[in-house]
Amino acid sequence: MKFDFKLQHHAETVRAAQLTIGRQTLETPSLIMPAPALTVHDLALAEVKRSQIKGLSIDESIVSQNPGTETVRDLGGLHRFMAWDGLVIAKPGDFRHLPLVKKNHLTKDGVRFHDVKTGAVRLMTPQTVIESQTELQPDIMLMLSQTPSYYAPYDYVKKAVAINSAWAAAAVQKLTADSPALFGVMQGAGFAQLRKQSIEALAKMDFSGYVIGGLSDIDNDKEFDRILKLSVDLLPADKARMVVDIQSSAQLVSALKNGVDLIETSLPTHWGRYGKALTAQGLLPIKKARFAADPQPLAEDCHCPVCEQYSRAYLRHLLHMDNSVGPRLISQHNLWYLRKLVSQARLAIMHDQPITAIFENLI
């Protein structure tokens, strides 16, 4: 499959690029919404499309268990199965999603787990992950990665980096001329030298792009920003960059400021579940009594389908009645609005303008 990454503009640490995969073109920086079990939380994919989100990430370890790799393959692959014509990224998944075998579940060859359908013990290896992902027919695959806790001791992380590099080499060897693009995953937790070792090993394998791994359990936004910047400085400038599982608005802005191209986050739907609507004034807690008779849309400067039809008062009523439609509608708005902010950030980058002001009420 054709894969082309073209850097369009960069200034200091920020950058904008264009990613072409097959017949698809994606302008970056771009939001990627997690759809681990082939749907975004509480939303139909048609609703995600209306928000103009262009990319989804799925969890291969979940999909291979249910509905099963063969089922998706036989029904035409991920795009046809989900009726989704945008970008699809297949992730191997977090080991915590699997019913792991208690003894020696992690080996130098892969991860041992119980198959939920048969109860048999299976071994998930870098090779089997590539085989399964290839059958699913995504646009981009991520390698099976050994992700130690960010707070693990140095010796443990050093061993994990060595395993990660071995798994990377094994994954690359399974690629064919028809394989989807493959991204390598940098590890190293909070140790600069280990992250340098990790990316040096991966860079020799010439991946199509790189994921900055091992960030999701950092519980301090300043530390996240420090490690992300340190990691980005080690990456090849001419390759696509991705971060996954962004968990705060400050982390999202850090990813944009540090030149990340693909930013995976569930923040819009997370906010929506708690009745928080994204606006130019920040996050509005719509369930509060002050919105009970408010005729305004969620955001005055928004032209999403939700803002064009519903008032804050009506959405507050749905939340107050514990009606699931309320969080769903607010999530749709949040998807649209955050995608618009990221698009504005891209435009600012292209014109050498600062992006911080775009998000000043969000962090």
C-alpha positions in Angstrom: 0.0 0.0 0.0 1.3 3.5 -0.9 2.4 5.4 2.1 3.8 8.9 1.8 4.5 11.4 4.6 5.3 14.9 3.5 6.4 17.7 5.9 4.7 20.9 4.8 5.8 23.4 7.3 7.7 23.5 10.6 8.9 26.2 12.9 10.9 25.4 16.0 9.0 22.4 17.5 5.6 22.7 15.8 4.9 21.3 12.4 2.2 20.5 9.8 2.3 17.6 7.3 0.3 15.6 4.9 -0.1 11.8 5.1 -1.2 9.9 2.1 -2.1 6.2 2.5 -3.6 4.5 -0.6 -6.3 6.8 -1.8 -6.6 8.6 1.5 -5.0 12.0 2.4 -4.9 13.2 6.0 -3.7 16.7 7.0 -1.8 16.7 10.3 -1.8 17.4 13.2 -4.9 15.3 13.3 -7.1 13.7 16.0 -7.5 10.0 16.2 -10.4 8.6 18.1 -10.1 5.3 19.9 -12.6 2.7 18.7 -11.1 -0.4 20.4 -14.1 -2.7 19.9 -14.9 -1.1 16.5 -17.0 1.7 17.9 -16.3 5.0 19.6 -17.7 5.1 23.1 -21.5 5.6 23.1 -21.5 6.9 19.5 -22.4 5.4 16.1 -19.6 5.8 13.6 -22.0 7.8 11.4 -22.1 10.4 14.3 -18.3 10.4 14.4 -18.2 11.1 10.6 -20.5 14.0 11.0 -18.0 15.5 13.4 -15.4 15.3 10.6 -13.0 13.1 12.5 -10.8 11.4 9.9 -9.1 8.6 11.9 -9.9 5.7 14.3 -7.7 3.3 16.2 -8.9 -0.2 16.9 -7.6 -2.9 19.3 -6.5 -6.0 17.5 -6.4 -8.1 20.7 -10.1 -7.3 21.3 -11.2 -7.7 17.7 -9.3 -11.0 17.3 -11.4 -12.4 20.2 -14.7 -10.9 19.2 -16.0 -10.9 16.5 -12.8 -12.6 15.3 -10.2 -11.9 12.7 -11.6 -14.3 10.2 -15.1 -12.8 10.5 -13.8 -9.3 9.8 -11.6 -10.6 7.0 -14.4 -12.5 5.3 -16.7 -9.6 5.4 -14.3 -7.3 3.6 -11.9 -6.0 6.2 -12.2 -3.3 8.8 -13.3 -0.4 6.5 -16.2 -2.4 5.0 -17.2 -4.1 8.3 -17.4 -0.8 10.1 -18.7 1.2 7.1 -15.8 3.6 7.7 -14.0 5.3 4.9 -11.5 7.2 6.9 -8.1 6.2 8.4 -7.9 3.0 10.5 -5.0 2.3 12.8 -4.7 -1.2 14.3 -3.1 -1.4 17.7 -2.0 -4.7 19.3 -3.8 -3.7 22.5 -3.0 -3.5 26.1 -2.1 -6.8 27.8 -4.6 -5.9 30.5 -7.4 -6.4 27.9 -6.5 -10.1 27.7 -7.2 -12.9 30.2 -3.5 -13.5 30.9 -2.1 -16.8 32.0 -0.9 -16.2 35.5 2.5 -17.9 35.3 5.1 -16.6 32.9 2.6 -14.7 30.7 5.3 -12.5 29.3 8.2 -14.1 27.5 10.9 -13.0 25.1 8.7 -14.5 22.3 5.4 -12.8 23.2 2.5 -12.8 25.6 0.6 -15.9 26.8 -3.2 -15.6 27.3 -6.4 -17.6 27.5 -8.6 -17.5 24.4 -12.0 -16.4 25.6 -13.8 -18.5 22.9 -11.9 -21.8 23.4 -10.3 -21.4 26.8 -7.0 -22.6 25.2 -3.7 -21.0 26.0 -2.4 -18.9 23.1 0.8 -17.0 22.5 0.6 -13.5 21.0 3.8 -12.8 19.3 5.1 -9.9 17.1 4.6 -12.2 14.1 1.0 -13.3 15.0 0.0 -9.7 15.6 1.3 -8.7 12.2 -0.6 -11.6 10.6 -3.8 -10.8 12.4 -3.6 -7.1 11.7 -2.8 -7.7 8.0 -6.0 -9.8 7.7 -8.0 -7.0 9.3 -6.7 -4.7 6.5 -6.1 -1.4 8.4 -4.2 1.5 6.9 -1.5 1.5 9.7 -0.4 -1.2 12.1 1.4 -0.7 15.3 4.0 -3.3 16.4 3.5 -5.5 19.5 5.3 -3.5 22.2 6.7 -4.2 25.6 5.5 -1.3 27.7 6.9 -1.1 31.2 5.4 1.1 33.8 6.7 4.7 33.7 7.7 4.3 37.3 9.5 0.9 36.9 13.1 0.7 38.0 16.0 1.3 35.5 17.1 -2.4 35.2 13.5 -3.6 34.5 13.0 -0.9 31.9 16.4 -1.7 30.3 15.3 -5.3 29.8 11.9 -4.2 28.5 13.6 -2.0 25.9 15.7 -4.9 24.8 12.6 -7.1 24.4 10.8 -4.3 22.6 13.7 -4.0 20.1 13.6 -7.8 19.5 9.9 -7.7 19.0 10.3 -4.8 16.5 12.8 -6.8 14.4 10.5 -9.8 14.4 7.5 -7.7 13.3 9.5 -6.1 10.4 10.5 -9.6 9.1 6.8 -10.5 8.7 6.1 -7.6 6.3 5.4 -8.2 2.6 5.0 -5.8 -0.3 1.2 -5.8 0.3 1.4 -5.2 4.1 -0.2 -2.0 5.6 2.3 0.6 6.9 3.9 -0.4 10.2 4.8 2.1 13.0 7.5 1.3 15.5 6.9 2.0 19.2 9.6 3.8 21.2 9.9 2.8 24.9 12.2 3.7 27.8 9.9 5.1 30.4 11.4 8.2 32.0 15.1 7.3 31.2 16.5 9.5 28.5 19.4 7.1 27.7 17.0 4.1 27.3 14.7 6.1 25.1 17.7 7.0 22.9 18.7 3.3 22.8 15.1 2.3 21.9 14.8 4.8 18.9 18.3 4.0 17.6 17.3 0.4 17.4 14.0 1.1 15.7 15.4 3.7 13.3 17.6 1.0 11.7 14.5 -0.9 10.7 13.0 2.1 8.7 9.5 2.1 10.0 6.9 4.2 8.2 6.4 6.2 11.5 6.9 6.0 15.2 4.7 6.0 18.3 6.1 7.6 21.4 5.1 4.9 23.9 5.1 4.6 27.6 3.4 7.9 28.4 -0.1 6.8 29.4 0.6 6.3 33.1 2.4 9.6 33.7 0.2 11.4 36.2 1.9 14.8 35.9 1.3 17.0 32.9 4.7 18.8 33.3 6.5 15.5 33.4 4.5 14.3 30.4 5.6 17.4 28.5 9.3 16.9 29.5 9.4 13.3 28.4 7.5 14.0 25.2 9.9 16.7 24.1 12.9 14.6 25.0 11.4 11.8 22.9 10.5 13.9 19.9 14.0 15.3 19.7 15.3 11.8 19.2 12.9 10.9 16.3 13.7 11.2 12.6 12.2 14.4 11.4 11.0 12.9 8.1 8.8 10.3 9.7 5.2 10.4 11.0 4.9 10.7 14.8 2.0 9.5 17.0 1.0 9.5 20.6 -1.8 7.4 22.1 -4.1 7.7 25.1 -3.8 11.4 25.7 -5.6 11.9 29.0 -5.7 15.7 29.6 -6.1 18.9 27.6 -2.6 19.9 28.7 -1.2 16.7 27.3 -3.0 17.4 24.0 -1.6 20.9 23.7 1.9 19.4 24.6 1.5 17.0 21.7 0.7 19.8 19.3 3.5 22.1 20.6 6.0 19.2 20.2 5.2 18.4 16.6 3.2 15.2 17.0 1.2 14.3 13.8 -1.4 11.8 15.0 -2.9 12.4 18.4 -5.1 9.7 19.8 -7.5 10.7 22.6 -10.9 9.9 24.1 -11.2 13.3 25.8 -14.3 14.5 23.8 -16.4 11.5 24.8 -14.9 11.4 28.3 -16.1 15.0 28.8 -19.4 14.2 27.2 -20.1 11.4 29.6 -19.8 13.9 32.5 -21.9 16.5 30.8 -19.1 18.9 30.1 -19.3 20.8 26.8 -16.2 22.3 25.1 -16.5 26.0 24.3 -14.3 29.0 23.8 -14.7 29.7 27.5 -13.5 26.2 28.4 -15.5 23.2 29.6 -19.1 24.1 30.7 -20.8 21.8 33.2 -24.1 21.7 31.5 -25.9 19.9 34.3 -25.6 22.9 36.6 -28.8 24.7 37.5 -27.8 27.9 35.8 -28.3 26.3 32.4 -31.9 25.1 33.1 -33.5 27.9 31.1 -30.5 28.9 28.9 -31.7 29.1 25.2 -28.2 29.4 23.8 -26.4 26.5 21.9 -23.5 24.8 23.7 -21.1 27.2 22.0 -22.0 30.3 20.1 -19.2 30.0 17.6 -20.0 26.4 16.8 -21.9 25.1 13.7 -22.0 21.4 14.6 -25.4 19.6 14.2 -26.0 19.7 17.9 -25.5 23.4 18.3 -27.6 24.1 15.3 -30.6 22.2 16.8 -30.5 22.1 20.6 -30.3 24.6 23.5 -28.3 24.3 26.6 -31.6 24.1 28.5 -32.7 21.0 26.6 -29.4 19.2 26.9 -29.3 20.1 30.6 -32.8 18.5 30.9 -31.6 15.3 29.3 -28.7 15.1 31.7 -30.9 15.9 34.7 -33.2 13.0 33.7 -30.3 10.7 33.3 -31.2 10.2 29.6 -28.3 8.7 27.7 -29.0 10.9 24.7 -27.7 14.0 26.6 -24.1 12.7 27.0 -24.2 11.4 23.5 -25.1 14.7 22.0 -22.6 16.6 24.1 -19.9 14.1 23.0 -20.8 14.8 19.3 -20.4 18.5 19.9 -17.1 18.0 21.7 -15.7 15.9 18.8 -16.6 18.6 16.3 -15.3 21.4 18.5 -12.0 19.8 19.4 -11.4 18.8 15.8 -12.1 22.4 14.8 -9.5 23.6 17.4 -6.9 21.2 16.1 -7.6 22.4 12.5 -7.2 26.0 13.7 -3.8 25.0 15.3 -2.7 23.5 12.0 -3.7 26.7 10.1 -1.7 28.7 12.7 1.3 26.5 12.2 1.1 27.0 8.5 1.1 30.8 8.9 3.8 30.9 11.7 1.4 32.0 14.3 1.3 30.7 18.0 -1.1 28.0 18.8 -1.3 28.4 22.6 -4.0 31.1 22.5 -6.3 28.7 20.7 -6.4 26.5 23.8 -5.9 29.1 26.5 -9.2 28.4 28.3 -8.8 24.7 28.0 -5.6 24.3 30.1 
